[in-house]
């Protein structure tokens, strides 16, 4: 599994690297960007330079790549790596350098854990073989990209750990961090919050990692009629503000429930960002924009970066197929200009 002669290890052009802000576990930049889904949940497409070109054109500087480890293993053997797929990930790292975009690699499906279906046969949280193999995978990525500066590249260990005991999350995260740092001691590591990204992982504060929260609350706004959310087709059409589960959700509720706990974690020396946010295309556009405007205002005030889910598609700014948007023709695609300006950090 050793990596040899990989072009991505070579430094990028000096101007391209220096254009990206410095990044550390204790202080993440106010990145602006998107999740790119080319290797998400069984999909295994090469990353497209067009996406990086368009992101740069629109003023963005960050991509998170939620990936499925099954795309880079051979014959369902999770200890054997497929070099052709890994080279496509190398290319994404190179494209980030070329276009001035930070690349964050995430195991959306890690050996032993996923929020998607089907679940993994062995659990990363309780099975020692799964933990060893997950560490093996991350160690390979660490070795492969050793020497690339943190302003260009970061690792996001696992997507949205679900209901875990804090001590379990810390034990697993510490083991995988150690596997990475044995190969690349200085690599920037980001850990999603517990409870599907929503609970600040204070138990990780001493591990020298940053943390990522989510921007999906309340789900009656973000996931209205989403096919993967059971029962969402029975919800009343959302408004903003909204009543959900006995809570009156408005900007102040977002501040107290989604911002303040993470600011307390940040005060312990843990950098914070919003790793995912967005709303499915069945929520009325005016409601999405009002809710998103409050979210972005709060994140901006906190100094946090963010990555929308997704760039193109049902939760994105391009070709989202919303029925109530006056789209702009842009490069032959349908661009939601109002949502774009919000995601850029320039709300009207």
C-alpha positions as CSV (number, residue, x, y, z in Angstrom):
1,X,0.0,0.0,0.0
2,X,3.0,2.3,0.0
3,X,2.7,5.4,-2.1
4,X,5.6,6.3,-4.4
5,X,6.2,9.1,-6.8
6,X,2.7,10.7,-6.4
7,X,2.5,14.0,-8.1
8,X,0.2,15.5,-5.4
9,X,3.1,15.5,-2.9
10,X,4.9,18.1,-5.0
11,X,4.1,21.7,-3.8
12,X,1.6,23.7,-5.8
13,X,2.5,27.0,-7.4
14,X,3.5,29.4,-4.7
15,X,0.8,32.0,-5.5
16,X,-2.0,29.4,-5.4
17,X,-0.9,28.0,-2.0
18,X,-0.4,31.4,-0.4
19,X,-3.9,32.5,-1.6
20,X,-5.4,30.0,0.8
21,X,-5.6,30.9,4.5
22,X,-3.6,29.2,7.1
23,X,-5.5,26.5,8.9
24,X,-4.9,24.8,12.3
25,X,-6.9,22.6,14.7
26,X,-7.3,25.5,17.1
27,X,-8.4,28.0,14.5
28,X,-10.1,27.0,11.2
29,X,-10.5,29.7,8.5
30,X,-13.8,31.1,7.5
31,X,-13.9,28.9,4.5
32,X,-16.8,29.1,2.0
33,X,-17.6,26.1,-0.2
34,X,-19.5,22.9,-0.9
35,X,-19.6,19.1,-0.6
36,X,-18.8,17.3,-3.9
37,X,-20.5,13.9,-4.2
38,X,-18.5,12.1,-6.9
39,X,-17.5,9.3,-4.5
40,X,-20.5,9.4,-2.2
41,X,-22.5,6.3,-1.1
42,X,-21.5,3.9,-3.8
43,X,-20.9,6.4,-6.5
44,X,-17.4,6.3,-8.0
45,X,-16.9,9.1,-10.6
46,X,-13.8,11.1,-11.2
47,X,-13.8,14.6,-9.7
48,X,-14.4,17.1,-12.4
49,X,-12.1,20.1,-13.0
50,X,-15.2,22.0,-14.2
51,X,-16.5,22.0,-10.6
52,X,-13.3,23.4,-9.2
53,X,-13.2,26.0,-12.0
54,X,-16.7,27.1,-11.3
55,X,-16.2,27.2,-7.6
56,X,-13.1,29.5,-8.0
57,X,-15.0,31.7,-10.5
58,X,-17.8,32.2,-7.9
59,X,-15.3,33.0,-5.2
60,X,-15.3,29.8,-3.1
61,X,-12.2,28.3,-1.5
62,X,-13.3,25.0,0.1
63,X,-14.6,21.5,-0.9
64,X,-15.4,18.6,1.4
65,X,-15.3,15.2,-0.3
66,X,-17.6,12.7,1.5
67,X,-16.3,9.4,0.2
68,X,-17.2,5.7,0.4
69,X,-14.2,3.5,1.2
70,X,-15.7,0.7,-0.9
71,X,-14.7,2.6,-4.0
72,X,-11.0,2.1,-3.4
73,X,-10.8,-1.4,-2.1
74,X,-10.3,-4.5,-4.3
75,X,-12.8,-7.3,-4.5
76,X,-14.5,-6.4,-1.3
77,X,-11.3,-6.9,0.6
78,X,-11.0,-3.9,2.9
79,X,-7.2,-4.4,3.3
80,X,-6.4,-4.1,-0.5
81,X,-6.5,-0.7,-2.2
82,X,-7.4,0.0,-5.8
83,X,-4.8,2.4,-7.1
84,X,-6.9,3.7,-10.0
85,X,-9.5,5.1,-7.6
86,X,-6.9,6.6,-5.3
87,X,-5.4,8.4,-8.3
88,X,-8.7,10.0,-8.9
89,X,-8.6,11.3,-5.3
90,X,-5.1,12.5,-5.9
91,X,-6.4,14.5,-8.9
92,X,-9.0,16.2,-6.7
93,X,-6.2,17.3,-4.3
94,X,-4.3,18.6,-7.3
95,X,-7.3,20.4,-8.7
96,X,-7.7,22.1,-5.4
97,X,-4.2,23.4,-5.5
98,X,-4.6,24.5,-9.1
99,X,-7.7,26.5,-8.4
100,X,-7.0,27.8,-4.9
101,X,-9.4,25.5,-3.1
102,X,-8.8,23.7,0.2
103,X,-9.7,20.0,-0.1
104,X,-11.1,18.2,3.0
105,X,-11.2,14.4,2.6
106,X,-14.0,12.7,4.6
107,X,-14.9,9.0,5.1
108,X,-18.6,9.2,4.7
109,X,-18.6,5.4,4.8
110,X,-15.6,4.4,6.8
111,X,-14.5,0.8,7.5
112,X,-17.0,-0.1,10.3
113,X,-19.3,2.9,10.2
114,X,-21.8,4.8,8.0
115,X,-25.0,6.8,8.4
116,X,-26.2,5.3,5.1
117,X,-27.7,2.0,4.2
118,X,-26.8,-0.8,4.4
119,X,-24.9,-0.6,7.7
120,X,-21.4,-2.0,8.0
121,X,-21.1,-5.7,9.0
122,X,-18.6,-4.8,11.8
123,X,-18.8,-1.8,14.0
124,X,-15.9,0.7,14.2
125,X,-17.1,1.6,17.7
126,X,-16.8,-1.9,19.2
127,X,-14.9,-4.2,16.8
128,X,-11.1,-4.1,17.0
129,X,-10.6,-5.4,13.5
130,X,-12.8,-2.6,12.1
131,X,-10.9,0.0,14.1
132,X,-7.5,-1.4,12.9
133,X,-8.6,-1.4,9.3
134,X,-10.0,2.1,9.5
135,X,-6.7,3.3,11.0
136,X,-4.9,1.5,8.1
137,X,-6.9,3.4,5.5
138,X,-6.3,6.8,7.1
139,X,-2.6,6.0,7.6
140,X,-2.4,5.3,3.9
141,X,-4.0,8.7,3.1
142,X,-1.6,10.3,5.6
143,X,1.4,8.7,4.0
144,X,0.1,9.5,0.5
145,X,-0.3,13.2,1.1
146,X,2.5,13.8,3.6
147,X,4.0,17.2,3.1
148,X,1.0,18.9,1.6
149,X,0.3,22.0,3.8
150,X,-2.8,22.2,6.0
151,X,-4.0,25.3,4.2
152,X,-4.5,23.0,1.2
153,X,-5.6,19.7,2.7
154,X,-7.4,18.4,5.8
155,X,-8.9,15.0,7.0
156,X,-12.4,14.7,8.3
157,X,-12.4,11.3,10.0
158,X,-16.0,10.0,10.1
159,X,-19.3,11.5,8.9
160,X,-21.8,12.3,11.6
161,X,-21.2,9.7,14.4
162,X,-24.7,8.8,15.6
163,X,-25.6,8.1,19.2
164,X,-22.3,7.3,20.9
165,X,-21.1,7.6,24.4
166,X,-18.4,10.4,24.5
167,X,-15.8,8.0,25.9
168,X,-16.4,5.6,22.9
169,X,-16.0,8.4,20.4
170,X,-12.8,9.6,22.1
171,X,-11.2,6.2,22.2
172,X,-11.9,5.5,18.5
173,X,-10.9,9.0,17.4
174,X,-7.7,8.9,19.4
175,X,-6.7,5.6,17.8
176,X,-7.3,6.8,14.3
177,X,-5.6,10.1,14.9
178,X,-2.6,8.2,16.2
179,X,-2.5,6.1,13.0
180,X,-2.5,9.3,10.9
181,X,0.1,11.1,13.0
182,X,2.5,8.2,12.9
183,X,2.7,8.9,9.1
184,X,2.2,12.7,9.1
185,X,2.4,14.3,12.6
186,X,1.1,17.7,11.6
187,X,-1.9,16.8,9.5
188,X,-5.0,18.9,10.2
189,X,-7.8,16.6,11.5
190,X,-11.4,17.5,11.8
191,X,-14.0,15.5,13.7
192,X,-17.7,15.8,13.2
193,X,-20.0,16.2,16.2
194,X,-21.8,13.4,17.8
195,X,-25.6,12.8,17.3
196,X,-25.3,13.1,13.5
197,X,-23.0,16.1,13.8
198,X,-25.1,18.2,16.2
199,X,-23.5,17.7,19.6
200,X,-20.2,19.4,20.3
201,X,-17.6,16.7,21.0
202,X,-16.1,18.2,24.1
203,X,-14.5,14.8,24.8
204,X,-12.1,15.4,21.9
205,X,-10.8,18.8,23.1
206,X,-7.4,17.4,24.2
207,X,-6.7,15.5,21.0
208,X,-5.5,18.4,18.9
209,X,-8.3,18.2,16.4
210,X,-10.9,20.7,15.0
211,X,-14.6,20.0,14.9
212,X,-17.5,20.3,12.4
213,X,-21.1,21.0,13.2
214,X,-24.2,20.8,11.0
215,X,-26.6,23.4,9.6
216,X,-29.8,21.3,9.2
217,X,-31.8,22.3,12.3
218,X,-34.7,22.3,12.4
219,X,-35.2,19.3,10.1
220,X,-38.8,20.2,9.3
221,X,-37.2,23.1,7.3
222,X,-34.2,21.3,5.8
223,X,-35.6,17.9,5.1
224,X,-39.3,18.5,4.2
225,X,-40.4,15.7,1.9
226,X,-36.9,14.3,1.6
227,X,-37.1,10.7,0.4
228,X,-34.5,9.5,2.9
229,X,-36.2,11.0,5.9
230,X,-39.0,8.7,7.1
231,X,-42.3,10.4,7.5
232,X,-41.2,13.8,6.0
233,X,-43.9,13.5,3.4
234,X,-46.5,13.8,6.1
235,X,-45.1,17.0,7.6
236,X,-47.0,20.3,7.2
237,X,-45.4,22.7,4.7
238,X,-42.6,24.5,6.7
239,X,-42.4,28.1,7.6
240,X,-39.7,30.2,9.2
241,X,-39.8,30.6,12.2
242,X,-41.4,27.2,12.9
243,X,-42.6,25.1,15.8
244,X,-41.0,21.7,15.9
245,X,-41.0,19.2,18.7
246,X,-42.3,21.7,21.2
247,X,-39.5,24.1,20.4
248,X,-40.1,27.5,18.8
249,X,-37.3,27.7,16.2
250,X,-36.2,31.2,15.2
251,X,-32.8,32.9,15.0
252,X,-32.4,33.1,18.8
253,X,-33.2,29.4,19.1
254,X,-30.5,28.7,16.5
255,X,-28.1,30.8,18.5
256,X,-28.7,29.1,21.8
257,X,-29.0,25.5,20.5
258,X,-26.7,25.4,17.5
259,X,-24.1,28.1,18.1
260,X,-23.5,28.6,21.8
261,X,-22.5,24.9,22.7
262,X,-20.0,25.0,19.9
263,X,-18.6,28.3,20.9
264,X,-17.9,26.8,24.4
265,X,-16.0,24.0,22.6
266,X,-14.1,26.7,20.6
267,X,-13.2,28.4,23.9
268,X,-11.3,25.2,24.8
269,X,-9.0,25.6,21.8
270,X,-11.0,23.6,19.2
271,X,-11.5,25.2,15.8
272,X,-15.1,24.9,14.5
273,X,-16.7,24.9,11.0
274,X,-20.1,23.9,9.5
275,X,-19.3,20.8,7.5
276,X,-22.8,20.5,5.9
277,X,-25.9,22.5,5.5
278,X,-28.8,23.0,3.1
279,X,-32.4,22.3,2.5
280,X,-34.2,19.9,0.2
281,X,-35.9,21.3,-2.9
282,X,-39.4,20.8,-1.7
283,X,-39.2,23.4,1.1
284,X,-40.6,26.7,-0.3
285,X,-37.7,28.9,-1.6
286,X,-38.7,31.9,0.4
287,X,-38.7,29.8,3.6
288,X,-35.3,28.4,2.8
289,X,-33.8,31.8,2.1
290,X,-35.2,33.3,5.3
291,X,-33.9,30.4,7.4
292,X,-30.5,30.3,5.6
293,X,-30.1,34.0,6.0
294,X,-30.3,33.6,9.8
295,X,-27.9,30.7,9.8
296,X,-25.3,32.5,7.7
297,X,-25.6,35.6,9.8
298,X,-24.9,33.6,12.9
299,X,-22.0,31.7,11.4
300,X,-20.5,34.9,10.1
301,X,-20.7,36.5,13.5
302,X,-19.0,33.4,15.0
303,X,-16.3,33.5,12.4
304,X,-17.0,30.0,11.1
305,X,-16.6,28.6,7.6
306,X,-19.2,26.4,5.9
307,X,-19.7,23.9,3.2
308,X,-23.1,23.5,1.6
309,X,-24.6,20.1,0.6
310,X,-24.4,20.2,-2.3
311,X,-23.1,22.2,-5.3
312,X,-25.3,20.9,-8.0
313,X,-28.5,19.0,-7.3
314,X,-31.6,19.0,-5.1
315,X,-30.0,20.9,-2.1
316,X,-27.6,23.0,-4.1
317,X,-27.4,26.3,-6.0
318,X,-27.2,24.8,-9.5
319,X,-29.9,22.7,-11.2
320,X,-31.8,22.2,-7.9
321,X,-35.1,21.6,-9.7
322,X,-37.0,23.9,-7.3
323,X,-40.4,24.8,-8.7
324,X,-40.5,28.3,-7.3
325,X,-37.2,29.8,-8.4
326,X,-36.5,32.3,-11.1
327,X,-33.3,30.7,-12.2
328,X,-30.5,32.4,-14.1
329,X,-28.9,30.8,-17.1
330,X,-25.2,30.3,-16.2
331,X,-22.8,28.2,-18.2
332,X,-25.8,26.4,-19.7
333,X,-27.1,25.5,-16.2
334,X,-29.8,26.9,-13.9
335,X,-28.3,29.0,-11.1
336,X,-30.1,30.1,-8.0
337,X,-28.6,33.6,-7.7
338,X,-30.2,34.5,-4.4
339,X,-29.1,31.3,-2.7
340,X,-25.6,31.7,-4.2
341,X,-25.2,35.2,-2.7
342,X,-26.2,33.8,0.7
343,X,-23.7,31.0,0.5
344,X,-21.0,33.4,-0.6
345,X,-21.7,35.3,2.6
346,X,-23.3,38.3,0.9
347,X,-27.0,38.0,1.8
348,X,-29.3,40.6,0.4
